[in-house]
């Protein structure tokens, strides 16, 4: 304790803290002295250090600590700020910080209350010679102690201080001032404690904390690393709300992190790989970030790395691929080499994970690799403005074929008990993307897997609510659910429609699909999706995927009409389908933007009508 303050020989306290006065604030010297003492000595949940030579530390039980009871009484009866300060210090000397229980801590809070720290936080006039921030620092220190109790951290009197606390993070001042540094640390402790409560993130976002944290991080002042850590927690808990409230500030942080990522030459680049996916926005990744992100990933993935270094980079690349497609990869030789490297690494990872039996599959990493493989499939099938040259496409198709073989090998081993696992859904998705473009290779393996695919699609269709939940879990494996780009469909059948459309042309696969009941399942699915286009629904907000799915179903039915007319005549589900087409086509023609779907329906109806013209059900429908 500073020798400039007279000290009481009996209590080791500054005399000014023990003198009663008529003012509401301490003298400047006493306030500054307490500002240095309070954050490290007050024990309400903080790791305080007490001077044990004043009063012996007693047991925490109330009946065994009359000294604490006496000091708590003094704290409750304090008539001014000086007496409250003195009583607080006496309380800290009566118990040990590590031994205090929750009940005793709460009784200490009840004795202090919020009125005193409220005045310290809101006071606008400090005594002459006392820095403005010292009194606020004392108030924040008290709040930080209170917030160590989760119940108090969600107290309205703490929550309504969030806007004030947020302003402290960006306040200007001497960076070497110990009291200011202590206030910043205590502020982060308060905000972190609030964030840990069930409704805390929502209150912090509403109180402007996200913007304040962004500015504190970008300013790189004292505690900026704590700002980033708290930002990460808030984005993980409430990503959509964070971006809604502070998009410009979060984009500024993303740009800063991207620049750091591009320049990093040490181990920090691997840490940034793990952070950056959390800061990718739900709308679109700014183009100015593309170059830095791609350059940083190219430097990492082009080196020999261990799996813990490589996997975060693959997951970041997958997020970018899902959000931006291939737009973030530069055009030219460097971009094509980088894309080929990405797909190669993804295929190798998939084969290593799925071909070796008995090994634990890192599902989040493999799911990210699926997203990169899907990007490779899209680029290999693109005719114009593709990043890849023809020799690269041929090479990548061969490599992806081997990886798809590993996926089929994995799915053949999936039992009924695993069919609802998200990773199975992700594996079916990448297989569906492959079959949509290529069914001639791996023909035998695909035919062997078809019975499983029909059963799997039927299971998820019949339990649609659970299927939607599975698709959300798949998104959470490696790709944020709010990431832009093609959404993860809520049903497996939609993933498989394009591939089945190709396979129904071939005799062998078609017979397997018919034997497993795929036509009946497709009819039910078509009728369910058709309801969404009925006049009772708002077709203006109908997702494109619904119309595309209906058109693909029409193509499959057309294939069956031509190649298996006997099935159309004997299966009752096609009669129900025909009735629906006849009654709904007139209204469909009137819908703007549905001309292509109407043409498909009309063509299918005409061909089916020729086959079903003798059906009693259809004749009855025509009569009515």
C-alpha positions as CSV (number, residue, x, y, z in Angstrom):
1,X,0.0,0.0,0.0
2,X,1.3,3.4,-1.0
3,X,3.1,5.3,1.8
4,X,1.5,8.5,0.6
5,X,-1.8,7.5,2.3
6,X,-2.0,7.5,6.1
7,X,-2.7,4.0,7.3
8,X,-4.7,2.9,10.4
9,X,-2.4,0.7,12.5
10,X,-5.2,-1.5,13.6
11,X,-6.8,-2.3,10.3
12,X,-4.1,-1.7,7.6
13,X,-6.6,0.6,5.9
14,X,-6.2,4.2,4.5
15,X,-7.4,6.6,7.2
16,X,-9.6,8.3,4.5
17,X,-11.6,5.1,4.1
18,X,-12.5,5.0,7.8
19,X,-13.4,8.6,8.1
20,X,-17.1,9.5,7.7
21,X,-17.7,12.4,5.4
22,X,-20.7,14.0,3.8
23,X,-19.6,13.4,0.2
24,X,-20.7,10.5,-2.0
25,X,-17.2,9.9,-3.5
26,X,-13.8,9.2,-2.1
27,X,-10.8,11.6,-2.2
28,X,-8.8,11.3,-5.4
29,X,-5.9,9.6,-3.7
30,X,-8.1,7.1,-2.0
31,X,-10.0,6.3,-5.1
32,X,-6.9,5.7,-7.1
33,X,-5.5,3.6,-4.3
34,X,-8.7,1.5,-4.1
35,X,-8.7,1.1,-7.9
36,X,-5.4,-0.7,-7.7
37,X,-6.5,-2.8,-4.6
38,X,-10.1,-3.8,-5.3
39,X,-9.7,-5.8,-8.5
40,X,-7.2,-8.1,-6.9
41,X,-8.5,-8.3,-3.4
42,X,-12.3,-8.5,-3.6
43,X,-13.2,-12.1,-3.3
44,X,-16.7,-12.3,-4.7
45,X,-15.8,-15.1,-7.0
46,X,-12.4,-13.7,-8.2
47,X,-9.0,-15.1,-7.2
48,X,-8.3,-12.4,-4.7
49,X,-5.3,-12.1,-2.4
50,X,-6.0,-11.1,1.2
51,X,-3.8,-9.6,3.9
52,X,-4.2,-12.3,6.6
53,X,-2.4,-10.3,9.2
54,X,-5.4,-8.1,9.8
55,X,-8.0,-10.7,10.9
56,X,-7.6,-14.5,10.9
57,X,-9.4,-16.1,8.0
58,X,-12.3,-18.1,9.5
59,X,-14.3,-21.0,8.2
60,X,-17.0,-20.3,5.7
61,X,-19.9,-21.5,7.8
62,X,-21.9,-18.6,9.1
63,X,-22.1,-19.9,12.7
64,X,-18.3,-20.3,12.8
65,X,-17.5,-16.8,11.4
66,X,-18.8,-14.1,13.6
67,X,-16.2,-11.7,12.2
68,X,-17.8,-12.0,8.7
69,X,-21.2,-11.5,10.2
70,X,-20.0,-8.3,11.9
71,X,-18.4,-7.0,8.7
72,X,-21.5,-7.8,6.7
73,X,-23.6,-5.8,9.2
74,X,-21.2,-2.9,8.8
75,X,-21.6,-3.1,5.0
76,X,-25.4,-3.0,5.2
77,X,-25.4,-0.1,7.6
78,X,-22.8,2.0,5.7
79,X,-24.1,5.5,5.3
80,X,-21.7,6.7,2.5
81,X,-19.3,5.5,-0.1
82,X,-16.3,5.7,2.2
83,X,-17.9,3.4,4.8
84,X,-18.9,1.0,2.1
85,X,-15.4,0.8,0.7
86,X,-14.0,0.2,4.2
87,X,-16.6,-2.5,5.0
88,X,-15.9,-4.2,1.7
89,X,-12.2,-4.5,2.4
90,X,-12.9,-5.8,5.9
91,X,-15.2,-8.5,4.3
92,X,-12.4,-9.6,1.9
93,X,-10.1,-10.1,4.9
94,X,-12.6,-12.3,6.8
95,X,-12.8,-15.1,4.3
96,X,-10.7,-16.9,1.7
97,X,-11.6,-16.5,-1.9
98,X,-11.1,-20.2,-2.7
99,X,-13.2,-21.4,0.3
100,X,-16.3,-19.1,-0.1
101,X,-19.5,-21.0,-1.0
102,X,-22.3,-19.8,-3.2
103,X,-24.6,-19.0,-0.3
104,X,-22.0,-16.8,1.5
105,X,-21.1,-15.1,-1.8
106,X,-24.8,-14.3,-2.4
107,X,-25.1,-12.9,1.1
108,X,-22.2,-10.6,0.4
109,X,-23.8,-9.4,-2.8
110,X,-27.1,-8.8,-1.0
111,X,-25.2,-6.6,1.5
112,X,-23.5,-4.6,-1.3
113,X,-26.4,-4.4,-3.8
114,X,-26.3,-2.7,-7.2
115,X,-26.9,0.8,-6.1
116,X,-23.3,1.5,-5.2
117,X,-21.7,0.1,-8.4
118,X,-24.4,1.8,-10.4
119,X,-23.3,5.2,-9.1
120,X,-19.7,4.4,-9.8
121,X,-20.5,3.4,-13.4
122,X,-22.7,6.4,-14.2
123,X,-20.9,9.2,-12.3
124,X,-20.0,12.0,-14.7
125,X,-17.9,14.2,-12.3
126,X,-14.9,12.7,-10.6
127,X,-13.2,14.6,-7.7
128,X,-10.5,17.0,-8.6
129,X,-7.3,15.2,-9.4
130,X,-9.0,11.8,-9.9
131,X,-9.0,10.3,-13.4
132,X,-12.5,9.9,-14.8
133,X,-12.0,6.2,-15.4
134,X,-11.0,5.2,-11.9
135,X,-14.4,5.3,-10.4
136,X,-15.9,3.4,-13.4
137,X,-13.1,0.9,-13.0
138,X,-14.2,0.3,-9.4
139,X,-17.8,-0.2,-10.5
140,X,-16.8,-2.7,-13.2
141,X,-14.7,-4.6,-10.8
142,X,-17.7,-5.0,-8.5
143,X,-19.9,-6.2,-11.4
144,X,-17.2,-8.7,-12.5
145,X,-17.3,-10.1,-9.0
146,X,-21.1,-10.4,-9.0
147,X,-21.1,-12.0,-12.5
148,X,-19.1,-15.0,-11.1
149,X,-22.5,-16.2,-9.9
150,X,-24.4,-17.4,-13.0
151,X,-27.7,-16.3,-11.4
152,X,-26.4,-12.8,-10.9
153,X,-24.9,-12.7,-14.4
154,X,-28.4,-12.9,-15.8
155,X,-29.8,-10.3,-13.3
156,X,-31.6,-7.3,-15.0
157,X,-29.3,-4.9,-13.2
158,X,-26.3,-6.6,-14.9
159,X,-28.0,-6.9,-18.3
160,X,-29.0,-3.2,-18.4
161,X,-25.3,-2.3,-18.0
162,X,-24.3,-4.1,-21.3
163,X,-24.4,-0.9,-23.4
164,X,-22.3,0.9,-20.8
165,X,-19.8,-1.9,-20.6
166,X,-19.6,-2.1,-24.4
167,X,-18.5,1.5,-24.6
168,X,-15.6,0.8,-22.2
169,X,-14.1,-1.6,-24.8
170,X,-13.5,1.2,-27.3
171,X,-12.8,4.1,-24.9
172,X,-9.6,5.9,-25.6
173,X,-7.0,6.4,-22.9
174,X,-3.4,5.7,-21.8
175,X,-2.7,2.1,-22.9
176,X,-0.2,1.7,-20.0
177,X,-2.6,2.9,-17.3
178,X,-3.0,0.0,-14.8
179,X,-6.5,1.0,-13.7
180,X,-7.7,1.2,-17.3
181,X,-6.3,-2.2,-18.1
182,X,-7.9,-3.7,-15.1
183,X,-11.2,-2.1,-16.1
184,X,-11.0,-3.7,-19.6
185,X,-10.2,-7.1,-18.1
186,X,-13.1,-6.8,-15.7
187,X,-15.4,-5.7,-18.6
188,X,-14.5,-8.8,-20.6
189,X,-15.1,-10.9,-17.5
190,X,-18.6,-9.4,-17.1
191,X,-19.5,-9.8,-20.8
192,X,-18.2,-13.4,-20.9
193,X,-20.2,-14.3,-17.9
194,X,-23.4,-12.9,-19.5
195,X,-22.6,-14.7,-22.7
196,X,-22.6,-18.0,-20.7
197,X,-26.2,-17.6,-19.6
198,X,-29.0,-19.1,-21.7
199,X,-30.3,-15.8,-23.0
200,X,-27.1,-13.9,-22.6
201,X,-26.0,-13.8,-26.3
202,X,-29.3,-12.3,-27.3
203,X,-28.9,-9.5,-24.7
204,X,-25.3,-8.8,-25.7
205,X,-26.2,-8.5,-29.4
206,X,-29.1,-6.2,-28.6
207,X,-26.8,-4.1,-26.4
208,X,-24.3,-3.3,-29.2
209,X,-21.6,-5.6,-27.9
210,X,-20.8,-7.2,-31.2
211,X,-19.9,-3.9,-32.9
212,X,-17.9,-2.9,-29.8
213,X,-16.0,-6.1,-29.9
214,X,-15.3,-5.8,-33.6
215,X,-13.9,-2.2,-33.1
216,X,-11.9,-3.3,-30.1
217,X,-10.3,-6.1,-32.1
218,X,-9.6,-4.0,-35.1
219,X,-8.0,-1.3,-32.9
220,X,-5.6,-3.9,-31.6
221,X,-5.5,-2.2,-28.2
222,X,-5.2,-3.9,-24.8
223,X,-7.4,-7.0,-24.6
224,X,-8.1,-7.2,-28.3
225,X,-7.5,-11.0,-28.1
226,X,-10.3,-11.3,-25.5
227,X,-12.6,-9.4,-27.9
228,X,-11.9,-12.0,-30.7
229,X,-12.5,-14.9,-28.3
230,X,-15.9,-13.4,-27.2
231,X,-16.8,-12.7,-30.8
232,X,-16.2,-16.3,-31.7
233,X,-18.5,-17.4,-28.9
234,X,-21.3,-15.1,-29.9
235,X,-21.1,-16.1,-33.5
236,X,-21.2,-19.8,-32.6
237,X,-24.3,-19.2,-30.4
238,X,-26.3,-16.7,-32.5
239,X,-24.7,-16.3,-36.0
240,X,-27.7,-14.9,-37.8
241,X,-28.5,-12.3,-35.1
242,X,-24.9,-11.2,-35.0
243,X,-24.8,-10.5,-38.7
244,X,-28.1,-8.8,-38.7
245,X,-27.0,-6.3,-36.0
246,X,-23.4,-5.7,-37.0
247,X,-22.7,-6.8,-40.5
248,X,-20.4,-3.9,-41.5
249,X,-18.2,-4.4,-38.4
250,X,-18.1,-8.2,-38.8
251,X,-17.1,-7.8,-42.5
252,X,-14.3,-5.4,-41.4
253,X,-13.1,-8.1,-39.0
254,X,-13.3,-10.7,-41.8
255,X,-11.2,-8.5,-44.1
256,X,-8.6,-8.1,-41.3
257,X,-8.5,-11.8,-40.6
258,X,-8.2,-12.6,-44.3
259,X,-5.2,-10.2,-44.6
260,X,-3.6,-11.7,-41.5
261,X,-4.2,-15.2,-43.0
262,X,-2.5,-14.3,-46.3
263,X,0.5,-12.8,-44.5
264,X,1.0,-15.4,-41.8
265,X,4.1,-17.4,-42.0
266,X,4.0,-19.1,-38.6
267,X,1.7,-21.4,-36.7
268,X,-0.9,-18.6,-36.4
269,X,-2.1,-19.4,-39.9
270,X,-3.4,-22.8,-38.7
271,X,-5.3,-21.0,-35.9
272,X,-6.8,-18.6,-38.4
273,X,-8.0,-21.6,-40.4
274,X,-10.1,-22.6,-37.5
275,X,-11.4,-19.0,-36.9
276,X,-12.2,-17.9,-40.4
277,X,-15.2,-20.2,-41.1
278,X,-17.0,-18.6,-38.2
279,X,-16.6,-15.1,-39.8
280,X,-17.9,-16.0,-43.2
281,X,-21.2,-14.1,-43.7
282,X,-24.6,-15.6,-44.4
283,X,-25.1,-13.4,-47.4
284,X,-21.9,-13.3,-49.5
285,X,-18.2,-13.3,-49.0
286,X,-16.7,-10.0,-50.0
287,X,-14.8,-10.3,-53.3
288,X,-11.9,-8.4,-51.7
289,X,-11.4,-11.3,-49.3
290,X,-11.2,-14.0,-52.0
291,X,-7.6,-13.4,-53.0
292,X,-6.3,-13.4,-49.5
293,X,-8.2,-16.5,-48.5
294,X,-7.2,-18.4,-51.6
295,X,-3.6,-17.4,-51.3
296,X,-3.4,-18.5,-47.7
297,X,-5.0,-21.8,-48.4
298,X,-2.8,-22.5,-51.4
299,X,0.3,-21.9,-49.2
300,X,-1.0,-24.3,-46.5
301,X,-2.3,-27.1,-48.8
302,X,0.7,-26.9,-51.0
303,X,3.0,-28.0,-48.1
304,X,3.6,-31.3,-46.4
305,X,1.4,-31.2,-43.4
306,X,0.1,-33.4,-40.6
307,X,-3.7,-34.1,-40.5
308,X,-4.3,-31.6,-37.7
309,X,-2.8,-28.8,-39.8
310,X,-4.4,-29.9,-43.1
311,X,-8.0,-30.6,-41.9
312,X,-8.9,-27.1,-40.8
313,X,-7.8,-25.8,-44.2
314,X,-9.9,-28.4,-46.0
315,X,-12.9,-27.3,-43.9
316,X,-12.3,-23.7,-44.6
317,X,-12.1,-24.4,-48.4
318,X,-15.3,-26.4,-48.2
319,X,-17.1,-23.4,-46.6
320,X,-15.9,-21.2,-49.3
321,X,-16.9,-23.7,-52.0
322,X,-20.4,-23.9,-50.5
323,X,-20.7,-20.2,-50.2
324,X,-19.1,-19.0,-53.4
325,X,-18.9,-22.0,-55.7
326,X,-15.6,-21.5,-57.6
327,X,-15.8,-17.7,-57.7
328,X,-13.2,-17.4,-55.0
329,X,-10.6,-19.3,-57.1
330,X,-8.7,-17.1,-59.6
331,X,-8.9,-17.8,-63.3
332,X,-5.8,-19.0,-65.0
333,X,-3.1,-21.5,-64.5
334,X,-2.6,-20.9,-60.7
335,X,-6.4,-21.2,-60.1
336,X,-6.8,-24.5,-62.1
337,X,-3.8,-26.0,-60.3
338,X,-5.2,-25.0,-56.9
339,X,-8.6,-26.4,-57.7
340,X,-7.1,-29.7,-58.9
341,X,-5.0,-29.8,-55.7
342,X,-8.2,-29.3,-53.6
343,X,-10.1,-32.1,-55.3
344,X,-7.1,-34.4,-55.2
345,X,-6.6,-33.9,-51.5
346,X,-10.3,-34.3,-50.8
347,X,-10.5,-37.6,-52.7
348,X,-7.4,-39.0,-51.0
349,X,-8.9,-38.1,-47.6
350,X,-12.2,-39.8,-48.5
351,X,-10.5,-43.0,-49.6
352,X,-8.3,-43.1,-46.5
353,X,-11.3,-42.6,-44.3
354,X,-13.8,-45.0,-45.9
355,X,-11.7,-47.8,-47.5
356,X,-9.9,-48.8,-44.3
357,X,-12.3,-50.8,-42.1
358,X,-12.0,-50.5,-38.4
359,X,-10.7,-46.9,-38.4
360,X,-12.6,-44.0,-36.9
361,X,-14.0,-41.7,-39.5
362,X,-13.6,-38.0,-38.9
363,X,-17.0,-37.2,-40.2
364,X,-16.7,-33.4,-40.2
365,X,-13.5,-33.6,-42.3
366,X,-14.9,-36.1,-44.8
367,X,-18.1,-34.1,-45.1
368,X,-16.0,-31.1,-46.0
369,X,-14.1,-33.2,-48.6
370,X,-17.5,-34.2,-50.1
371,X,-18.2,-30.5,-50.6
372,X,-14.9,-30.1,-52.4
373,X,-15.6,-33.2,-54.6
374,X,-19.0,-31.7,-55.5
375,X,-17.2,-28.5,-56.6
376,X,-14.9,-30.7,-58.7
377,X,-17.9,-32.4,-60.3
378,X,-19.4,-29.1,-61.2
379,X,-16.3,-27.8,-62.8
380,X,-15.6,-31.0,-64.7
381,X,-19.1,-30.9,-66.2
382,X,-19.0,-27.2,-67.1
383,X,-18.6,-26.6,-70.8
384,X,-18.0,-22.8,-70.7
385,X,-15.7,-20.7,-68.5
386,X,-14.4,-23.8,-66.6
387,X,-11.4,-23.3,-64.5
388,X,-10.1,-26.7,-65.6
389,X,-8.5,-27.8,-68.9
390,X,-9.6,-31.0,-70.5
391,X,-6.6,-33.1,-69.4
392,X,-7.2,-31.9,-65.8
393,X,-10.9,-32.9,-66.1
394,X,-10.0,-36.4,-67.3
395,X,-7.5,-36.8,-64.5
396,X,-9.9,-35.5,-61.8
397,X,-12.8,-37.7,-63.0
398,X,-10.6,-40.7,-62.7
399,X,-9.6,-39.7,-59.1
400,X,-13.1,-38.9,-58.1
401,X,-14.3,-42.3,-59.5
402,X,-12.1,-44.0,-57.0
403,X,-13.4,-41.9,-54.1
404,X,-17.0,-42.5,-55.1
405,X,-16.1,-46.2,-55.1
406,X,-15.1,-45.8,-51.5
407,X,-18.4,-44.0,-50.7
408,X,-20.3,-46.9,-52.2
409,X,-18.2,-49.4,-50.2
410,X,-19.1,-47.5,-47.1
411,X,-22.8,-47.3,-47.8
412,X,-23.0,-51.1,-48.5
413,X,-21.9,-51.6,-44.9
414,X,-24.5,-49.3,-43.4
415,X,-27.1,-51.2,-41.4
416,X,-30.6,-50.1,-40.5
417,X,-29.4,-48.8,-37.1
418,X,-27.2,-46.2,-38.9
419,X,-29.6,-45.0,-41.6
420,X,-30.6,-41.9,-39.7
421,X,-27.0,-40.7,-39.0
422,X,-26.1,-37.4,-40.6
423,X,-22.9,-38.7,-42.2
424,X,-24.9,-41.3,-44.1
425,X,-27.1,-38.6,-45.5
426,X,-24.0,-36.6,-46.6
427,X,-22.5,-39.7,-48.2
428,X,-25.8,-40.3,-50.2
429,X,-25.7,-36.6,-51.2
430,X,-22.2,-36.8,-52.9
431,X,-23.2,-40.1,-54.5
432,X,-26.3,-38.4,-55.9
433,X,-24.3,-35.6,-57.3
434,X,-22.0,-38.1,-59.0
435,X,-24.9,-40.2,-60.4
436,X,-26.5,-37.1,-61.8
437,X,-23.6,-36.7,-64.2
438,X,-22.1,-40.2,-64.5
439,X,-23.7,-43.7,-64.3
440,X,-21.7,-45.7,-66.8
441,X,-18.6,-46.1,-64.5
442,X,-18.9,-48.2,-61.4
443,X,-22.1,-49.7,-63.0
444,X,-21.9,-53.0,-61.1
445,X,-21.3,-51.4,-57.7
446,X,-24.2,-48.9,-58.3
447,X,-26.6,-51.7,-59.2
448,X,-25.6,-53.5,-56.1
449,X,-26.3,-50.4,-54.0
450,X,-29.7,-49.5,-55.5
451,X,-31.8,-51.6,-53.1
452,X,-30.2,-49.8,-50.2
453,X,-30.8,-46.4,-51.8
454,X,-34.5,-47.1,-52.4
455,X,-35.0,-48.3,-48.8
456,X,-33.0,-45.3,-47.5
457,X,-35.0,-42.8,-49.5
458,X,-38.3,-44.4,-48.4
459,X,-37.3,-44.4,-44.8
460,X,-36.5,-40.7,-44.8
461,X,-39.6,-39.8,-46.9
462,X,-41.9,-41.6,-44.5
463,X,-40.3,-39.7,-41.6
464,X,-40.0,-36.4,-43.2
465,X,-39.6,-34.4,-40.0
466,X,-36.6,-36.4,-38.9
467,X,-35.2,-36.2,-42.4
468,X,-35.2,-32.4,-42.1
469,X,-33.4,-32.6,-38.8
470,X,-30.8,-35.0,-40.4
471,X,-30.1,-32.5,-43.2
472,X,-29.5,-29.8,-40.6
473,X,-27.1,-32.0,-38.7
474,X,-25.3,-32.6,-42.0
475,X,-24.9,-28.9,-42.4
476,X,-23.5,-28.6,-38.9
477,X,-20.8,-31.2,-39.6
478,X,-18.6,-28.9,-41.7
479,X,-20.8,-26.3,-43.3
480,X,-22.7,-23.6,-41.5
481,X,-26.5,-23.9,-41.8
482,X,-26.7,-20.2,-42.8
483,X,-24.1,-20.3,-45.4
484,X,-25.3,-19.1,-48.8
485,X,-25.4,-21.3,-51.9
486,X,-27.4,-24.5,-52.6
487,X,-29.1,-25.7,-49.5
488,X,-28.9,-29.2,-48.1
489,X,-32.2,-30.8,-49.2
490,X,-34.4,-32.2,-46.5
491,X,-35.1,-35.5,-48.2
492,X,-32.7,-38.0,-49.8
493,X,-35.1,-38.7,-52.7
494,X,-34.5,-35.3,-54.2
495,X,-30.8,-36.0,-54.2
496,X,-31.2,-39.3,-56.1
497,X,-33.8,-38.2,-58.7
498,X,-31.3,-37.1,-61.5
499,X,-29.3,-40.4,-61.2
500,X,-32.5,-42.5,-61.2
501,X,-33.6,-40.7,-64.3
502,X,-30.5,-41.9,-66.1
503,X,-30.8,-45.4,-64.6
504,X,-34.4,-46.0,-65.6
505,X,-33.3,-46.0,-69.3
506,X,-31.2,-49.1,-68.7
507,X,-32.8,-52.5,-68.4
508,X,-30.8,-53.8,-65.4
509,X,-31.0,-50.8,-63.0
510,X,-34.7,-50.2,-64.0
511,X,-35.7,-53.8,-63.1
512,X,-34.0,-53.3,-59.7
513,X,-35.8,-50.0,-59.1
514,X,-39.2,-51.5,-60.0
515,X,-38.6,-54.6,-57.9
516,X,-37.7,-52.5,-54.8
517,X,-40.9,-50.3,-55.2
518,X,-39.2,-47.1,-56.5
519,X,-42.1,-46.2,-58.9
520,X,-44.7,-46.3,-56.2
521,X,-42.4,-44.2,-53.9
522,X,-41.9,-41.7,-56.7
523,X,-45.6,-41.3,-57.3
524,X,-46.2,-40.5,-53.7
525,X,-43.3,-38.1,-53.7
526,X,-44.6,-36.4,-56.8
527,X,-48.1,-35.9,-55.4
528,X,-46.7,-34.5,-52.2
529,X,-44.5,-32.0,-54.0
530,X,-47.4,-31.2,-56.4
531,X,-49.5,-29.9,-53.5
532,X,-47.0,-27.1,-53.1
533,X,-47.9,-25.8,-56.6
534,X,-51.7,-25.8,-56.0
535,X,-53.6,-22.5,-55.9
536,X,-53.9,-22.7,-52.1
537,X,-50.1,-22.2,-51.7
538,X,-48.0,-19.1,-52.4
539,X,-46.2,-20.2,-55.5
540,X,-44.3,-17.0,-55.8
541,X,-42.0,-18.2,-52.9
542,X,-41.8,-21.8,-54.1
543,X,-38.2,-22.9,-54.1
544,X,-36.7,-23.7,-57.5
545,X,-35.7,-27.1,-56.2
546,X,-39.4,-28.1,-56.0
547,X,-40.1,-27.4,-59.6
548,X,-36.9,-29.1,-60.7
549,X,-37.8,-32.1,-58.7
550,X,-41.2,-32.3,-60.3
551,X,-39.7,-32.0,-63.8
552,X,-37.2,-34.8,-63.0
553,X,-40.0,-37.0,-61.7
554,X,-41.9,-36.4,-65.0
555,X,-38.8,-37.5,-66.9
556,X,-38.5,-40.7,-64.9
557,X,-42.2,-41.5,-65.5
558,X,-41.8,-40.8,-69.2
559,X,-38.9,-43.4,-69.2
560,X,-41.2,-45.9,-67.5
561,X,-44.1,-45.2,-69.9
562,X,-41.8,-46.0,-72.8
563,X,-39.8,-48.8,-71.4
564,X,-42.2,-50.5,-69.0
565,X,-45.8,-49.8,-70.2
566,X,-47.1,-52.9,-68.4
567,X,-46.1,-51.3,-65.1
568,X,-48.1,-48.2,-65.8
569,X,-51.2,-50.3,-66.5
570,X,-51.1,-52.6,-63.5
571,X,-49.8,-50.3,-60.7
572,X,-52.7,-48.3,-59.2
573,X,-50.4,-45.4,-58.1
574,X,-50.2,-44.3,-61.8
575,X,-54.0,-44.1,-62.0
576,X,-54.0,-41.7,-59.0
577,X,-51.1,-39.8,-60.7
578,X,-53.1,-39.5,-63.9
579,X,-56.2,-38.2,-62.1
580,X,-54.1,-35.5,-60.4
581,X,-52.5,-34.4,-63.7
582,X,-55.9,-34.1,-65.4
583,X,-57.5,-32.0,-62.7
584,X,-54.4,-29.8,-62.0
585,X,-53.0,-29.0,-65.5
586,X,-55.5,-26.2,-66.3
587,X,-54.5,-24.2,-63.2
588,X,-50.9,-24.9,-63.7
589,X,-50.9,-23.4,-67.2
590,X,-52.2,-20.2,-65.8
591,X,-49.3,-19.8,-63.4
592,X,-46.6,-17.5,-64.6
593,X,-43.1,-19.0,-65.0
594,X,-44.4,-22.6,-64.9
595,X,-44.5,-23.2,-68.6
596,X,-41.7,-25.8,-68.7
597,X,-43.3,-27.8,-65.9
598,X,-46.7,-27.5,-67.6
599,X,-45.2,-28.9,-70.9
600,X,-43.7,-31.8,-69.0
601,X,-47.0,-32.6,-67.3
602,X,-49.0,-32.3,-70.5
603,X,-46.6,-34.7,-72.4
604,X,-46.7,-37.2,-69.5
605,X,-50.4,-37.0,-69.3
606,X,-51.0,-37.6,-73.0
607,X,-48.7,-40.7,-73.0
608,X,-50.2,-42.1,-69.9
609,X,-53.7,-41.5,-71.2
610,X,-53.1,-43.7,-74.1
611,X,-52.1,-46.6,-71.8
612,X,-54.8,-46.0,-69.3
613,X,-57.6,-45.2,-71.6
614,X,-59.3,-48.5,-70.8
615,X,-58.9,-48.1,-67.0
616,X,-62.3,-48.0,-65.2
617,X,-60.9,-45.3,-62.8
618,X,-59.8,-43.1,-65.7
619,X,-63.1,-43.6,-67.6
620,X,-65.0,-42.6,-64.5
621,X,-62.9,-39.5,-64.2
622,X,-63.5,-38.5,-67.8
623,X,-67.2,-38.9,-67.3
624,X,-67.3,-36.6,-64.4
